[in-house]
Amino acid sequence: MSQSLSLSLYNTLSRQKEPLTPRVEGEISMYVCGVTPYDKLHIGHARAFLTYDALRRVLENRGLRVLHVQNVTDIDDKIIIRANEIGQDPLKLASNYHEESLRELALLDVLPAHQYPRVTGHINPILDMVAKLEERGYAYAREGDVFFDVSKDEDYGKLSGQKPEELRAGARIIPGETKDDPADFALWKVAKEGEPSWPSRYGNGRPGWHIECSAMALEILGEGFDIHGGARELVFPHHENEIAQSESFLGDGGTFAKTWWHCGELRVDGAKMSKSLGNFITLSDALEMAPKNVWRLLFLQTHPRSPLDYTEEKLLQFKNSWNRIKNALDKAPAEVGELSEGATRFQAQFNAALDDDLNTPEAIAAVFDAVSEFNRSGDEALGATARNAMEVLGFSFETEQVGDELTPHLLELLIQVRQSARERRDFKTGDQIRVRLNELGIALEDGVDGTTWKRV
């Protein structure tokens, strides 16, 4: 169902909600910062990418054509360090992890971006941008390195609120660095022995971190594209430096991105995820812990721009919440003709929540109310509308596979063992099987026609 566009988003740049007005009528251009592929995806990555997946789905549902671009930083210090540790080519390592990330995100039903530009495939546009910044006096070369001169940008800090004088307080230039000021940042890095590098007017080297997104976003989407997304921790320094170098490059009041919309941070048990703390949860492990719809519900029932604190208790809570929704809406028809009064009221509430800065918690709260009313009244139009609304947010109602093709047969075998134990009045064994399966996410339901199982 296509809706008229009345959506507002909070713009980090203006620090207020603003109506989303497409640069080109009927189209939205969206650039989202991707990962540096040197390790497996974790649930923090998943939360961020699912946030922009939900935004894209809502925009497309409103009848807009979305061009979604997500960069791949396939050359970086972290990639080089990891590649050296395991004796692998850095570019091969990055490519492998990127391909793995696409497979895992597909399991979470995250729509693939339309384009995944890689840094190593855009060296020439990056060098062209560096050269122009130098020619315009915004950058300077030092012994093969090229730095952006923060002092030349009067607007530096407008995105994050960080000012150059604050950055300099207590800062220092690390021995071996050739920049003039601690606040300046690298556009091009001189080659080090054994690292991948590309020829340039400054000598062999590779791009700095921030310049890649500016060059690729402008090359693919052009000036003044609609939405720039990424995790909140990227506001400074990455996005601040992006906007500084991009608008210095454009000149004459040019606009890099119109709306900067950032996703909140995910923490685990109140702390930042870290392998040393033992609270690092990979996406592949997460999908073993709970189905994709449970994770989508967990992520979207916190506002996309707000911090989210993950706990095992929350995961169990959202398993139950998803089961409540699915068990009800599985009974609803997939489509309905004329909307009932309840369905019309629900649709208006759902749309209004999403129009207000993609307020997914409020939208899903309306779904829970609709589920309760559907269970009470049997209003099929309301049930179908609520089901369609959840599908707009990326939820799916197909039967989710448990394990491999052998798993259903093993479960049926356990059900038979349990039934035999109960017939012998060995209720302790029967209860142990039921409880243990429930802990593993499988619920047994005893009925007049026998025992069935379902995933919880």
C-alpha positions as CSV (number, residue, x, y, z in Angstrom):
1,M,0.0,0.0,0.0
2,S,1.5,3.3,-1.1
3,Q,1.1,6.3,1.2
4,S,1.8,10.0,0.6
5,L,5.1,11.3,2.0
6,S,4.7,13.2,5.2
7,L,7.7,11.8,7.0
8,S,10.0,13.9,9.2
9,L,13.5,12.9,10.3
10,Y,15.8,14.3,13.0
11,N,18.7,16.0,11.3
12,T,21.9,15.8,13.3
13,L,23.1,18.8,11.4
14,S,20.3,21.2,12.3
15,R,19.5,19.4,15.6
16,Q,15.8,19.3,14.9
17,K,13.2,17.3,13.1
18,E,12.7,18.3,9.4
19,P,10.2,17.2,6.7
20,L,11.9,14.9,4.3
21,T,11.9,16.7,1.0
22,P,13.4,14.6,-1.8
23,R,16.0,16.3,-4.0
24,V,14.3,14.7,-7.0
25,E,10.5,14.2,-6.7
26,G,9.7,10.6,-6.1
27,E,13.3,9.5,-5.4
28,I,15.5,9.3,-2.3
29,S,19.2,9.0,-2.4
30,M,20.7,7.4,0.7
31,Y,24.3,6.8,1.6
32,V,25.0,4.6,4.7
33,C,28.5,4.0,6.1
34,G,29.4,0.3,5.9
35,V,31.8,-1.7,7.9
36,T,35.6,-2.1,7.7
37,P,35.6,-5.9,6.8
38,Y,38.3,-7.3,9.0
39,D,36.2,-9.4,11.3
40,K,32.8,-11.0,11.6
41,L,29.7,-8.9,12.0
42,H,28.3,-8.4,15.5
43,I,24.8,-7.4,16.8
44,G,25.8,-3.7,16.9
45,H,26.4,-3.8,13.1
46,A,23.1,-5.8,12.7
47,R,21.1,-3.2,14.7
48,A,22.5,-0.3,12.5
49,F,22.0,-2.0,9.2
50,L,18.5,-3.2,10.2
51,T,17.6,0.5,11.1
52,Y,18.4,1.7,7.6
53,D,16.7,-1.3,6.2
54,A,13.5,-0.3,8.0
55,L,13.8,3.3,6.9
56,R,14.3,2.2,3.3
57,R,11.3,-0.2,3.4
58,V,9.0,2.6,4.8
59,L,10.2,5.0,2.1
60,E,9.6,2.4,-0.6
61,N,6.2,1.6,0.9
62,R,5.4,5.3,0.5
63,G,6.0,5.0,-3.2
64,L,9.5,6.4,-3.4
65,R,12.4,5.0,-5.5
66,V,15.3,4.6,-3.1
67,L,18.9,4.5,-4.3
68,H,20.7,2.9,-1.4
69,V,24.5,3.1,-1.4
70,Q,26.8,1.5,1.2
71,N,30.5,1.8,1.1
72,V,33.1,-1.0,1.7
73,T,36.3,0.2,3.4
74,D,38.4,-2.6,1.9
75,I,41.8,-1.0,2.8
76,D,42.5,0.2,6.3
77,D,45.0,-0.2,9.1
78,K,42.8,-2.7,10.9
79,I,42.6,-4.8,7.7
80,I,46.3,-4.7,7.2
81,I,47.0,-5.7,10.8
82,R,44.6,-8.6,10.8
83,A,45.9,-9.8,7.4
84,N,49.5,-9.7,8.7
85,E,48.5,-11.7,11.8
86,I,47.1,-14.6,9.7
87,G,49.4,-14.3,6.7
88,Q,46.7,-13.3,4.1
89,D,46.5,-10.7,1.4
90,P,44.7,-7.7,2.9
91,L,42.5,-7.1,-0.1
92,K,41.5,-10.8,-0.1
93,L,40.7,-10.8,3.6
94,A,38.5,-7.7,3.2
95,S,36.7,-9.2,0.3
96,N,36.0,-12.5,2.1
97,Y,34.6,-10.7,5.2
98,H,32.5,-8.4,3.1
99,E,31.0,-11.4,1.2
100,E,30.3,-13.1,4.5
101,S,28.6,-10.0,5.9
102,L,26.2,-9.9,2.9
103,R,25.3,-13.6,3.5
104,E,24.6,-13.0,7.2
105,L,22.6,-9.8,6.7
106,A,20.5,-11.7,4.1
107,L,19.6,-14.2,6.9
108,L,18.4,-11.2,8.9
109,D,16.2,-10.2,5.9
110,V,18.2,-6.9,5.5
111,L,17.7,-5.8,1.9
112,P,21.0,-5.5,0.0
113,A,22.1,-2.0,-0.9
114,H,21.9,-1.2,-4.6
115,Q,25.6,-0.4,-4.8
116,Y,28.6,-1.4,-2.6
117,P,31.4,0.8,-3.8
118,R,34.8,-0.3,-2.6
119,V,37.6,2.2,-1.8
120,T,40.1,0.3,-3.9
121,G,37.8,0.7,-6.9
122,H,37.6,4.5,-6.5
123,I,41.3,5.6,-6.1
124,N,41.2,8.0,-9.0
125,P,38.1,10.0,-7.8
126,I,39.7,10.1,-4.3
127,L,43.0,11.5,-5.7
128,D,41.1,14.0,-7.8
129,M,39.3,15.3,-4.7
130,V,42.6,15.4,-2.7
131,A,44.3,17.4,-5.5
132,K,41.4,19.9,-5.8
133,L,41.4,20.4,-2.0
134,E,45.1,21.1,-2.1
135,E,44.7,23.5,-5.1
136,R,42.0,25.4,-3.2
137,G,44.2,25.8,-0.1
138,Y,42.3,23.4,2.1
139,A,45.0,20.7,2.1
140,Y,48.8,20.5,2.2
141,A,51.3,17.8,1.3
142,R,54.1,16.7,3.7
143,E,56.6,14.0,2.7
144,G,54.1,11.9,0.8
145,D,51.2,12.5,3.2
146,V,48.4,15.0,2.5
147,F,46.3,16.6,5.3
148,F,43.2,18.6,5.5
149,D,43.8,22.0,7.1
150,V,41.0,22.3,9.7
151,S,41.9,26.0,10.3
152,K,40.8,26.8,6.7
153,D,37.2,25.6,7.3
154,E,35.2,28.3,9.2
155,D,32.3,25.8,9.7
156,Y,34.4,23.0,11.1
157,G,32.5,21.4,14.0
158,K,29.0,22.3,12.7
159,L,27.8,18.6,12.7
160,S,29.2,17.4,16.0
161,G,29.7,20.6,17.9
162,Q,33.4,19.9,18.3
163,K,35.6,23.0,17.7
164,P,39.2,22.9,16.5
165,E,40.4,24.8,19.7
166,E,38.8,22.1,21.8
167,L,40.4,19.4,19.8
168,R,43.8,21.0,20.3
169,A,43.5,21.2,24.1
170,G,45.7,18.4,25.4
171,A,46.3,17.0,21.9
172,R,49.7,16.4,20.4
173,I,51.3,15.3,17.2
174,I,52.4,11.7,17.4
175,P,56.1,11.2,16.7
176,G,56.5,10.4,13.0
177,E,53.4,12.4,11.9
178,T,54.1,15.2,9.5
179,K,50.9,17.3,9.9
180,D,51.1,20.9,11.1
181,D,48.3,20.8,13.6
182,P,46.9,18.0,15.8
183,A,43.3,18.8,14.6
184,D,44.3,18.2,10.9
185,F,43.4,14.8,9.4
186,A,44.9,12.6,6.6
187,L,43.5,12.6,3.1
188,W,46.3,10.5,1.7
189,K,48.9,8.4,3.5
190,V,52.4,7.7,2.3
191,A,53.0,4.0,1.6
192,K,54.7,1.8,4.2
193,E,56.8,-1.2,3.3
194,G,54.7,-4.3,2.6
195,E,51.3,-2.5,2.5
196,P,49.0,-2.1,-0.5
197,S,49.6,1.2,-2.2
198,W,48.7,3.2,-5.4
199,P,50.7,5.7,-7.4
200,S,49.9,9.4,-7.0
201,R,51.4,12.9,-7.6
202,Y,52.5,12.6,-3.9
203,G,54.2,9.3,-4.3
204,N,52.8,5.8,-3.6
205,G,50.2,5.7,-0.9
206,R,46.6,4.9,0.0
207,P,43.5,7.0,1.0
208,G,42.9,8.3,4.5
209,W,39.7,7.0,6.2
210,H,37.3,10.0,5.7
211,I,38.0,10.9,2.1
212,E,36.7,7.7,0.7
213,C,33.1,8.3,1.7
214,S,33.1,11.9,0.4
215,A,34.5,10.9,-3.0
216,M,32.3,7.9,-3.5
217,A,29.1,9.5,-2.3
218,L,29.6,12.5,-4.5
219,E,30.6,10.4,-7.5
220,I,27.6,8.1,-7.2
221,L,24.9,10.3,-5.7
222,G,26.1,13.8,-6.5
223,E,25.8,17.1,-4.5
224,G,23.0,17.5,-2.0
225,F,21.9,13.9,-1.8
226,D,19.0,13.2,0.6
227,I,20.1,11.1,3.5
228,H,23.5,10.3,5.0
229,G,23.3,7.5,7.6
230,G,25.7,5.7,10.0
231,A,26.2,4.8,13.6
232,R,26.1,7.7,16.1
233,E,29.8,7.0,17.1
234,L,30.7,8.1,13.5
235,V,29.5,11.7,14.0
236,F,32.9,12.6,15.2
237,P,35.4,12.4,13.7
238,H,34.3,10.6,10.6
239,H,31.2,12.4,9.5
240,E,32.5,15.8,10.8
241,N,35.6,15.4,8.6
242,E,33.4,14.2,5.7
243,I,31.2,17.3,5.7
244,A,34.3,19.6,6.1
245,Q,36.3,18.2,3.2
246,S,33.2,17.7,0.9
247,E,31.8,21.2,1.2
248,S,35.3,22.7,1.0
249,F,35.6,20.7,-2.2
250,L,32.2,21.8,-3.5
251,G,32.7,25.5,-2.7
252,D,30.3,28.3,-3.1
253,G,27.9,27.1,-0.4
254,G,27.7,23.6,-1.8
255,T,25.8,21.0,0.3
256,F,27.1,17.5,0.7
257,A,24.2,15.7,2.3
258,K,20.8,17.3,3.2
259,T,19.8,15.1,6.2
260,W,22.2,13.3,8.6
261,W,20.3,10.6,10.4
262,H,22.2,8.6,12.9
263,C,21.5,5.2,14.5
264,G,22.0,4.8,18.3
265,E,24.7,2.7,19.9
266,L,24.1,-0.9,21.0
267,R,25.6,-2.0,24.3
268,V,25.6,-5.5,26.0
269,D,24.7,-5.7,29.7
270,G,25.4,-2.0,30.0
271,A,28.9,-2.1,28.5
272,K,30.4,-1.5,25.1
273,M,30.9,-4.8,23.3
274,S,34.4,-6.2,23.6
275,K,36.0,-9.6,23.2
276,S,38.1,-8.9,26.3
277,L,34.9,-8.4,28.3
278,G,33.3,-11.6,26.9
279,N,30.2,-9.7,25.8
280,F,30.9,-9.8,22.0
281,I,28.0,-11.4,20.2
282,T,28.5,-12.1,16.5
283,L,25.5,-12.0,14.1
284,S,26.0,-15.7,13.3
285,D,25.8,-16.6,17.0
286,A,22.8,-14.3,17.4
287,L,20.8,-16.1,14.7
288,E,21.5,-19.3,16.6
289,M,20.1,-17.8,19.8
290,A,16.8,-16.5,18.3
291,P,15.1,-16.3,14.9
292,K,15.5,-13.2,12.7
293,N,12.1,-11.8,13.5
294,V,12.9,-11.8,17.3
295,W,16.0,-9.7,16.6
296,R,14.1,-7.3,14.3
297,L,11.5,-6.8,17.0
298,L,14.2,-6.3,19.7
299,F,16.0,-3.7,17.6
300,L,12.9,-1.8,16.5
301,Q,11.2,-1.6,19.9
302,T,13.9,0.9,20.9
303,H,13.8,4.1,18.9
304,P,16.4,3.8,16.0
305,R,18.3,6.9,17.2
306,S,18.4,5.9,20.9
307,P,20.9,3.7,22.6
308,L,19.9,0.1,23.1
309,D,21.1,-2.1,25.9
310,Y,21.0,-5.8,25.1
311,T,20.5,-8.4,27.8
312,E,19.5,-12.1,27.7
313,E,16.3,-11.2,29.6
314,K,15.3,-8.8,26.8
315,L,15.9,-11.5,24.2
316,L,13.6,-13.9,26.1
317,Q,11.0,-11.1,26.4
318,F,11.1,-10.4,22.7
319,K,10.9,-14.1,21.9
320,N,7.6,-14.2,23.8
321,S,6.5,-10.9,22.2
322,W,7.1,-12.1,18.7
323,N,5.2,-15.3,19.4
324,R,2.3,-13.3,20.6
325,I,2.2,-11.3,17.3
326,K,2.9,-14.3,15.0
327,N,0.4,-16.6,16.7
328,A,-2.3,-14.0,16.3
329,L,-1.5,-12.7,12.8
330,D,-0.9,-16.1,11.4
331,K,-4.7,-16.4,11.6
332,A,-5.3,-13.2,9.7
333,P,-5.9,-13.2,6.0
334,A,-2.9,-11.9,3.9
335,E,-5.2,-9.4,2.1
336,V,-8.5,-7.7,2.8
337,G,-10.8,-5.6,0.7
338,E,-12.6,-2.8,2.5
339,L,-11.1,-1.6,5.8
340,S,-13.1,-1.7,9.0
341,E,-13.2,1.2,11.4
342,G,-10.7,-0.5,13.6
343,A,-8.3,-1.2,10.7
344,T,-8.6,2.4,9.5
345,R,-7.9,3.7,13.0
346,F,-4.9,1.4,13.4
347,Q,-3.4,2.3,10.0
348,A,-3.6,6.0,10.9
349,Q,-1.8,5.4,14.2
350,F,0.9,3.2,12.6
351,N,1.6,5.7,9.8
352,A,1.7,8.7,12.2
353,A,4.3,7.0,14.3
354,L,6.6,6.3,11.4
355,D,6.1,9.8,10.0
356,D,7.5,11.1,13.3
357,D,11.2,10.4,12.9
358,L,10.6,6.7,12.2
359,N,9.2,6.1,15.7
360,T,9.2,2.3,15.4
361,P,8.4,1.6,19.1
362,E,5.2,3.6,18.9
363,A,4.3,1.9,15.6
364,I,4.8,-1.5,17.1
365,A,2.9,-0.5,20.2
366,A,0.0,0.2,17.8
367,V,0.4,-3.3,16.4
368,F,0.2,-4.9,19.8
369,D,-3.0,-3.0,20.5
370,A,-4.3,-4.2,17.1
371,V,-3.4,-7.8,18.0
372,S,-5.3,-7.6,21.3
373,E,-8.3,-6.2,19.5
374,F,-8.1,-8.8,16.7
375,N,-8.0,-11.6,19.2
376,R,-11.0,-10.2,21.0
377,S,-13.2,-9.2,18.0
378,G,-12.0,-11.4,15.2
379,D,-11.9,-8.3,12.9
380,E,-10.2,-9.8,9.9
381,A,-9.6,-6.4,8.2
382,L,-7.8,-5.2,11.3
383,G,-5.7,-8.5,11.5
384,A,-4.8,-8.2,7.8
385,T,-3.8,-4.5,8.1
386,A,-1.7,-5.2,11.2
387,R,0.0,-8.1,9.4
388,N,0.7,-5.9,6.4
389,A,2.1,-3.2,8.7
390,M,4.6,-5.6,10.2
391,E,5.6,-6.7,6.7
392,V,6.3,-3.0,5.9
393,L,8.9,-3.0,8.7
394,G,10.5,-6.2,7.3
395,F,8.9,-8.9,9.5
396,S,8.0,-12.1,7.7
397,F,5.4,-14.7,8.6
398,E,6.7,-17.7,6.8
399,T,7.6,-20.8,8.8
400,E,11.2,-20.4,10.0
401,Q,13.4,-23.5,9.5
402,V,14.8,-25.1,12.7
403,G,18.2,-26.7,12.1
404,D,18.7,-28.8,8.9
405,E,16.4,-31.2,7.2
406,L,17.1,-33.9,9.8
407,T,15.9,-31.7,12.8
408,P,12.1,-32.2,12.4
409,H,12.6,-36.0,12.3
410,L,14.7,-35.8,15.5
411,L,12.0,-33.7,17.2
412,E,9.3,-36.2,16.3
413,L,11.5,-38.9,17.7
414,L,11.8,-37.0,21.0
415,I,8.0,-36.5,21.1
416,Q,7.6,-40.3,20.7
417,V,10.1,-40.9,23.6
418,R,8.3,-38.4,25.8
419,Q,4.9,-40.0,25.0
420,S,6.3,-43.5,25.8
421,A,7.6,-42.1,29.1
422,R,4.2,-40.6,30.0
423,E,2.4,-43.9,29.1
424,R,4.7,-45.6,31.7
425,R,3.7,-42.8,34.1
426,D,7.3,-41.6,34.0
427,F,6.2,-38.0,34.1
428,K,9.6,-36.7,35.3
429,T,11.3,-37.8,32.1
430,G,8.4,-36.4,30.0
431,D,8.7,-33.0,31.8
432,Q,12.5,-32.9,31.4
433,I,12.2,-33.4,27.6
434,R,9.5,-30.6,27.4
435,V,11.5,-28.2,29.6
436,R,14.8,-28.8,27.9
437,L,13.3,-28.3,24.4
438,N,11.7,-25.1,25.6
439,E,15.1,-23.9,26.8
440,L,16.3,-24.6,23.2
441,G,13.4,-22.6,21.8
442,I,11.0,-25.4,20.9
443,A,7.6,-25.5,22.5
444,L,5.5,-28.7,22.7
445,E,1.7,-28.4,22.6
446,D,-0.4,-31.4,23.7
447,G,-3.8,-31.7,22.0
448,V,-6.5,-34.2,21.3
449,D,-4.8,-35.1,18.1
450,G,-1.4,-35.6,19.7
451,T,1.6,-33.5,20.4
452,T,2.9,-30.8,18.0
453,W,6.0,-28.6,18.2
454,K,6.7,-25.0,17.2
455,R,9.6,-22.6,17.6
456,V,9.3,-20.0,20.3
